[in-house]
């Protein structure tokens, strides 16, 4: 179990920072939506279901609170609800899907001192910046090599410069026109 987690309730609009592995790369994906269900509050298997509508299609994800892949959960908005399972929200669209918000102390709710997850998030961000720095360095080295090759290919003496220039031939189209017509 994580030492400290955010108290997520049904009716909250949350932003979940999730670690995604694709091949050998890791990135952080943010999923924001309405919590329609929270179950087993004080258990190791505590979970919550987040629903959002993306491109007109309802998408629901269930997250385990104590999962190591969940880096951070931010409560963006709190709403007044009288149920734990808000499954009726699936049928609602437009204005009928709105919930009345409740004032709450956002900084107090979202402030969690969990050093392990913060260190993990910092490590991923640092890893991404190192990869970016390596790519930039490789590009700079390739550019420097190309410039050095171009400079080495340039002729150094006057004779080499003359040899490198293409010979221009004058085309004879008739008698030359006089320069001065005064």
C-alpha positions in Angstrom: 0.0 0.0 0.0 1.1 3.6 -0.6 1.6 5.6 2.5 -0.7 8.4 1.5 -3.4 8.7 -1.2 -5.9 11.3 -2.2 -9.4 10.8 -0.8 -11.4 10.2 -4.0 -15.1 10.3 -3.8 -18.0 9.7 -6.2 -18.8 12.9 -8.1 -15.3 14.2 -8.1 -13.7 15.3 -11.4 -10.2 13.9 -11.2 -7.0 14.0 -13.3 -5.1 10.7 -13.1 -1.4 10.6 -14.0 -0.7 7.0 -15.2 2.6 5.5 -16.3 2.3 3.9 -19.7 5.0 1.5 -21.1 5.2 1.2 -24.9 8.0 -1.0 -26.0 11.1 0.2 -24.2 9.8 3.7 -23.6 7.8 5.1 -20.6 5.6 8.1 -20.6 3.0 9.7 -18.4 -0.6 9.8 -19.7 -3.3 12.0 -18.0 -6.9 10.8 -17.9 -9.4 13.4 -16.7 -13.0 12.6 -16.0 -15.8 12.1 -13.5 -15.5 9.4 -10.7 -18.7 7.4 -11.0 -17.7 4.7 -8.6 -15.3 4.2 -5.7 -15.0 0.9 -3.9 -13.2 -0.7 -0.9 -11.9 2.5 0.6 -9.4 1.3 3.1 -8.3 -1.9 1.3 -5.2 -2.8 -0.7 -7.5 -3.4 -3.7 -9.2 0.0 -3.4 -10.3 1.3 -6.8 -12.3 4.0 -8.5 -13.9 4.2 -12.0 -13.4 7.4 -14.0 -15.7 8.2 -16.9 -15.2 10.8 -19.7 -16.8 11.4 -23.0 -14.2 11.5 -25.9 -15.4 12.4 -29.4 -19.0 11.5 -28.4 -18.1 8.1 -27.0 -18.1 7.4 -23.3 -14.8 5.9 -22.0 -14.5 4.4 -18.6 -11.3 3.3 -16.9 -11.0 1.6 -13.5 -7.8 2.5 -11.5 -6.4 0.8 -8.5 -5.4 3.5 -6.1 -2.3 1.7 -4.7 -1.0 0.6 -8.1 2.6 1.6 -8.8 1.5 2.7 -12.3 -0.7 5.4 -10.8 1.7 8.3 -10.1 -0.7 11.0 -9.0 -4.4 11.7 -8.6 -5.6 15.3 -8.6 -9.1 16.3 -7.6 -10.1 19.1 -9.9 -13.7 19.6 -8.9 -16.0 18.2 -6.2 -19.7 17.8 -6.8 -22.7 17.2 -4.5 -24.0 13.6 -4.9 -26.1 11.3 -2.7 -25.0 8.0 -4.1 -21.8 6.0 -4.3 -22.4 4.4 -7.7 -23.3 7.1 -10.3 -24.2 4.6 -13.1 -27.1 6.8 -14.1 -24.6 9.3 -15.6 -24.0 6.9 -18.5 -27.4 7.7 -19.9 -27.1 11.5 -19.4 -25.8 13.9 -22.0 -25.6 17.6 -22.3 -27.1 19.8 -19.5 -28.6 16.8 -17.7 -25.1 15.4 -17.2 -24.1 18.4 -15.1 -23.6 18.1 -11.3 -23.7 21.0 -8.9 -20.2 21.7 -7.6 -19.2 22.1 -4.0 -16.5 24.5 -2.7 -13.5 22.7 -1.3 -9.9 23.4 -0.5 -8.1 22.1 -3.6 -4.6 22.5 -2.3 -5.3 20.6 1.0 -7.0 17.7 -0.8 -4.3 17.3 -3.4 -1.2 17.8 -1.2 0.1 14.3 -0.6 3.7 13.7 0.7 4.5 10.4 -1.1 8.2 10.6 -1.9 8.3 7.3 -3.8 5.8 8.4 -6.5 7.3 11.9 -6.7 10.8 10.4 -7.2 9.4 8.0 -9.9 7.8 10.9 -11.7 11.0 12.9 -11.5 13.0 10.0 -12.8 10.7 9.6 -15.9 10.9 13.3 -16.7 14.7 13.3 -16.2 15.0 10.2 -18.5 13.0 12.0 -21.2 15.2 15.1 -20.9 18.3 12.9 -21.2 17.0 11.2 -24.3 16.2 14.6 -25.8 19.7 15.9 -24.9 21.3 12.8 -26.6 19.3 13.3 -29.8 20.2 17.0 -29.9 23.9 16.2 -29.3 23.8 13.5 -32.1 22.2 16.0 -34.5 24.8 18.7 -33.6 27.7 16.2 -34.1 26.3 15.2 -37.6 26.0 18.8 -38.6 29.6 19.5 -37.5 30.8 16.4 -39.5 28.9 17.6 -42.6 30.5 21.0 -42.3 34.0 19.5 -41.9 33.5 17.3 -44.9 32.3 20.3 -47.0 35.3 22.4 -45.9 37.7 19.5 -46.7 36.2 19.2 -50.2 36.8 22.9 -50.9 39.9 23.7 -53.0 42.7 25.4 -51.1 45.0 27.0 -53.7 44.2 29.4 -56.6 45.1 26.7 -59.1 42.7 24.2 -57.5 40.0 26.9 -57.5 40.5 27.5 -61.2 40.4 23.8 -61.9 37.2 23.4 -59.9 35.4 26.2 -61.8 33.4 25.1 -64.8 34.7 26.5 -68.1 32.2 29.0 -69.6 32.1 29.0 -73.3 30.9 32.0 -75.3 28.3 31.1 -77.9 28.8 32.8 -81.3 25.5 34.1 -82.5 26.8 36.7 -84.9 28.9 39.8 -84.8 29.4 41.5 -81.5 27.4 44.6 -80.8 29.3 47.8 -80.2 29.5 48.9 -76.6 29.4 52.7 -77.0 26.7 54.1 -79.3 27.4 57.8 -78.8 
